Amino acid sequence: MGRFDSLPARDRIMVALDCTPDEARELAGRLEGHATWLKVGITLIYAGGLPLVRELSERGFKVFVDAKFHDIPHQARGAVLAAATSGADLITVHGSGGAAMLEACHEGAELARERLGHAPLLAAITVLTSMDAAALASVGVRRPIPEQAAALATLAQRSGIDGVVCSPKEAREMRDLLGPDALVVCPGVRPAGSALGDQSRVATPAQAIAAGASHIVVGRPITQAPDAATAFDAIEREVANAL
């Protein structure tokens, strides 16, 4: 049995708050008692700062800080520790930052464990879900997307990172590659009939879970719904059925 296999459906859905700080607070209020995880991306981080992460954490949510750290090892180590101290339960880092940076991020998480009594999970970004093969080639990566994602995932795991963020289209390969205990977080998840937005490699919640995702990230289908809690509950039921 894998590390995350016993999680209930509710704890596998991460709601992306891609909005202003005030809108994030309002959405958090509407999702209290429904969602476990809220995702704070770079737009919201720069608008609200880490104090907003602490505020959401103190309201009882688990907070996914999707900061995608990519810097020299010293800075990356300190950034992970700072985010963890502010209440982050999961932090993203770029797999393309290399082994030294990834190992420094792991060290930052372990420093948080020593100081706070717990460490955040770390997930490596492989290939952004908005990128297709042509976009990847435009930045000099000629390998097919699955090969590039696998190479970065393997590097991250060897460097002490808990798992990866990847497209649902690579979830099965990531699960098979990294094993049953790996964190596999899939954005680009849309319930059937939802608009794709700026995502190019998507799947439904049930498809992502069936493919091996431990967690899924859903934004606009919940946050832009007339009733965010009702939209969340519908996705929770779909995930529960897939489990």
Salt bridges, closest charged atoms under 4 A:
ASP22 OD1 - ARG25 NH1 3.14
GLU32 OE2 - ARG59 NE 3.38
GLU55 OE2 - ARG25 NE 2.91
ASP66 OD2 - LYS39 NZ 3.10
ASP66 OD2 - LYS68 NZ 2.84
GLU107 OE1 - ARG77 NE 2.80
GLU110 OE1 - ARG113 NE 3.12
ASP162 OD1 - ARG3 NH1 3.37
GLU170 OE1 - ARG201 NH2 3.08
ASP176 OD1 - ARG172 NH1 3.94
ASP198 OD1 - ARG220 NH2 3.07
ASP233 OD1 - HIS34 ND1 2.91
